[in-house]
């Protein structure tokens, strides 16, 4: 173990070096995700490992390069218990830190387009080959690869010279997390879709209708309880791209004055942005409104709910298909004017009330000019050459 590089409520993440290498071999580094709880969180880790087996379905697929999979798993013995561990390739930083490297937190459209192609290839692999729905795409769960192996070597050398701080509590050493790998040496950093702890299988026998996604990223079919599938990930990606290019959330008024998530306000902003939902979607919501989920789910107030209407506070539309809460619908909020950095059809390809009309993971291009899908080597070269031009504009994320 070399350094603690991350932590959460149920795990810690450590950079480690393989000590079984021969003397002529270069160093090999991995990260270990150590599950803290021996019971509940271990079950979650095993779920992630089961999903991971699906993720290794076809490593020759172009999209496999943009999906993070485990290298191994093991159990480690601690002072009180054995801990389940997942072993991964080391990655530099989450997307939200990478975003802070840019002036005003806005990624240039040229970089966003290249990264969007990568992520669409990753989603195409997840959806078409693995039959997996991520359900939790957000900046925390998209990780950036190291641009050069020397970055890790430099980091390790600094750790040797200045070991990470620690404190002693109850006879145990608690180490400070340290994941600042310094300034980028180049922009040859590729995104990877990571953290499949909440992923679902998309080829099961029953329709998927239970709540998913962080509030900001809720797709309309999730709020309405009409059943969701792979297109929910595409909605997630669309909302995320807006933030990368504008450094602000697309839906900015979705909480009450007390800070609680307000699904009515969220749907109102969707309607202002996209226009009214199709009648077919509203009819489908009505048909599913009384069909209970397979198991009850607690809402934000801790009340057990068995339908989307109970959970999100519906119904939202009357029998004529009209939205019941017109007051929250903002004025002067529409799709063509929301993002200045995108042009033409690019603005409308990710977000649509009809799940079947959203861009799919098999569409690897952006732009309406018929540009062909590029292979990964060409795309990496494109990102690198664009990065050489833009690198001087970047800053340290912690400055």
N, C-alpha and C positions, 0 to 999 in steps of 0.2 A: 504494500500500500504506500502510495507516494503523497497523495494530497486528497483532502475532502473537497469535492468540486460542486456539490449540490446537496440539498436536503428538502424534505417535505414532511407532512404529518405522519406518513407511514413508512418512510424510507430515507436512507442517506445514500449518496453517490460518491464513489471514490475512484480516483485515477490510480491504476496499478500497472506494474511492469511484469512481464513474463520472465521468470527467473530460470526457466528450463531451456533457454536458447543456447546454442553452441557459440563458442568464442568468436567464430568468424561471421556469425549472423548479426544483423542490425537489431537494435532494441525493438521490442514489440510491446505496445501499450494497449490497455483495455480500460473500460470503466465497469465497476461493479455497482449494481443497484441492490443494496442490502435492505431487505424487508424487516422493519422494526418489530412488528407484531407477529408472533408465531401462529396465530389462528386466523382471524378475519382477513387481515391483509395478505396472508399467505394464499388464501383462496383467490383473492383478486390477482395476485401474481401468477397463480396457476392458470387462471382464465386468460391472462395476457400471454402466457406461454402456449396455451392451446390455440389462440388466435395466431401466434407467431408461426406455428406449424403450417397454417394456411398461407402465411406470407412467403413461405419458401417454396410455393407450388412450382414456379417457373423462373428460376434465376436468369435465364437467357432473355427474358422480356426486357425491353428498354426501360420500362417503368420501375423495374426492380431496383435500379440504381438510386431511386429517390424514395425508397421505403426502408426505414430502419428495422432491422431484424436482429435477434439475439445471435451471439456467437456460441453461447453455451449457457448452462445453468448449473448451480451447485448448492450445497448447504455448508454454512460456516458455523462453527461452534463459538458462542459468546460466553460471557460470565454466567448468564442465567439460563440460556436456552440456545437452540439451534436456529439459525436464520436462513431463510431461503434467499438465494442470490441469482440475479440475472446478469449476464455478461454481454457487454455491447462494445461496438467500435466507439472510440472517443470522438466527440463532436465539439466544435468550438463554442457555440453559444446559441440560445434560442433566437428566433426571428425578431422578437421585440427589442432585444439588445442590439442586434444588427441594425435595426431601424434607427436607433439612437445615434448611430455613427454618421447619419446624414444630416445636413443642415435643415433645420425646421422639422426633422423627423420624416421627411418626404423622400421616398425612393424615386429616382428618375424613371419616367415611363419606359425607356429602353430596357432598363434592368428589370422592371416589373414584368414586362412582356416575356423576357427570356425565362425568368423564374416561374411565371405562370405556365409556360409550356412544360417545364420540368414537373411542376406539381400536377398538371393535368395528366402527364404520362404516368406519374405515380398513382393517381386516382384511377386511371384506366386499368392499371395492373391490379389494384385492389379490387375493383368492381368486376372486371371481366374475367380475370384469371383466378383470383382468390375468393371471390364472392363475399367480400368483407366490406362493411360500412364503418367508417371511422367514428362518426357521430360527434366528434369533439375537436374539430379543426379550429385552431386559434393560434396566435403568435407564440404562445408557450410551447405548443406541440409541433412546431416546425423548427427543426434544428439546422444549423449551418455547419457544413463540413470544414475541416481545416484546409487552408489553401496550400500548405506546405508542411511536410513532416518535421521540419526544423523548428516550427512553432512549439510543438510539444517538447522537443529536446531543450529549447531555451527555457521553457517554463519549468521543466524538471531541474535544470541546473540552478535556477533561481531558488527553487524550493530547497535544494541541498545547501545553498549558501545562507538562505534565510528561511528556516522551517516555519510552517504555518503556526500561528498562535494557538494556545490551548489553555483550558482552565480545568481544575480538578473539582469535581462535585460528587459527593458520596463515594469517594475513592475511585471515581472513574474519570478518564480524560475526555473532555469535550473539545473537539477541534473546530476552529473557525473555518467556515466554508470559503474557498478562494477559487474563483473561476475566471479571473481576469487574465486572458492570454495575450493582452497587449494589442498594439495597433496591427491592422492588416498589412501583410507584405504584398498582397495582390488581391484582386477581386475574383480570383478563381475559387470562390466559395459557393458550393452548391447546396440547395435546400434538400432536406429529407423529412418526410412525414414520419412522426414519432409518437410514442405513448399511445398504445392501443388498449389501455386498461378499460375503456368504455366502449370498445368496438363491438359490433354485432354482426352475426352471420346473416347475409342477405338471401340465402337460399333455403331457409327453413320452411316448414309446412304452414305456419300461421302468419297472418299479416302483422307487421310491426306497427304498433300504435302508441306505445308507452312514451313518456316524456324523455327527450334527449336534448343535447346541445345547451351551452351557456345561454342565458337570456338574450344577450345582444345578437346571437347567431340563430335564434329560433327561425326555422323555415315555416311558412304559412301552413303547410300540411301538418306540421307538428302541433301548432297552436289549435288547429281546427280538429285534430284527432281523426283525420281521414285516412291515415295510413301513410307511412313514409318508407322510402327505400334509398337507393344510391344517390338520387338527385338531391337529397338533403345535404350531402357533402359538397355538392356543387354550389348550393346556396351559401354554405359556410365560406367557401373559397371566395365567392363574389363579395361578400361583406368584408372579408379580410383584405382583399385587394383594394377596396375603397380606402381603408385605413392606411395602407402602405403608401398610397399615392397622395393622400390629402392630410394624413396625420390627424384625423378626427373620425369619429364613428359616423357611419352612414345614418343610423337611427339614434338620434341624440336626446330624445325626450320620451324615453320609455319607462321612466320611474316616477313614482308619486312624490309629493313634497316631503314625505317621510323617508324616501329612498327605496321604497319597495318596488319591485318589478311590476309593471302595469301592462298586461297583455292587450287591453283595449287601446291604450295609447300606441303600442307597437303596431297593431293592425291598422290603426288610423294612419300612421306614417307610411306603412306599406301601400295603403290605398292612395295616399297623396303622391307617392312615388311612381306607382305602377298603374294606377287607375283601379276601378272596382274589379273584384275577382270574378271569374266566369261563373255563370249560374250552375254549371255542372259541378264545380267545387263546392258551392253552397249546398246543393242537393245532396252531395256525397256526405257532407258534414251532418246534415239532418238524418240521413240513413244510419250513420254510425253513432249518433249522439247518445243512444241508450244502451249501446253494446259495451259491456264492461270489459276492462282489461283483465288479463289472466291473473294479476295480483294487484292489490291496492298499493298506492304510492303516496307517501306523505308530501303535502305541499309545503310552502314556505312557513305556514303557521303551525305545521305539525299535524294537520288533519289528514286522515287517510282518505284518498280519493280513488274512485274506480272508473271514472270517465274523464275525457279531456275537458268537458264542460265543467265538471266539478273542480278539476285541477287548475284550469286557466280562467274560470269565471264566465263562461259562455252561458247562453247563446250570444252571438255577436251580430246576427242578421235576422230580420223578420221573414215572414213567409213569402214576401215579394223579393227577397234577396237584397234588401236595403240595409246598410250598416246602421245599427241602433244607436251608435254613439258618435254623431257627426261633429260635436263640438271640438273633440281633440284633433280633428283632421287639420293639419297645418296648411296655411296658404303659401303660395309661391315656393312649393317644394315639389320638384318634378325631376324625373330621371335625366333629361337632356342637360339640365343646368347644374346637377348635383356635383359632378366631377369634371373639372376643366381639363384634366390631364388625359382623358380618353376621348376618342373621336368615333363618330358613326355608330356602327352596330356593336362595337366593343362595349358600349354602355349597357346593352340590354341582353347580353348573352349568358349571364350567370343568374340573374334574378328574374323569376317569372312566377305568377301565382299557380300556373299549371305545371306540376312536376315534370310532365312529359315534354314540355317546351324548353326546359333549361338545357344549357350546354352540357354535353356528356363528357366523361373522361376520355372517350375515344377521339374527341376533337382536340388535337394538339396545337392548334394555331389560334392566334388572335388577329383580328383585322379582317376587313371585308374584301381584300384584294386578291383572294384566291391563293395566298402564299402557301406552299406545300409544307407539310410536317417535316421538320428537320431531324436528322439522326443526332444521337447524343453527342458524338464527337464534334460535330459542327456547332452544336449549341454551346458546348463548353468553350470552344474557341471564340465564339461570339461574345459570351459573357466575359471571357478573359480580356479580349481586345477592348471591349467597351469599358471594362474595369480599369485598364491602364490609363484611359483618358479621364476617368472620373475619380480615381483614387486620391489625387491631391485635394479634392473637395471634402473628403471624409475627416471625421474627428474621432477622438477617443470617447467611447460611450459613457465613461464615468467622469469626464471632464466638466 
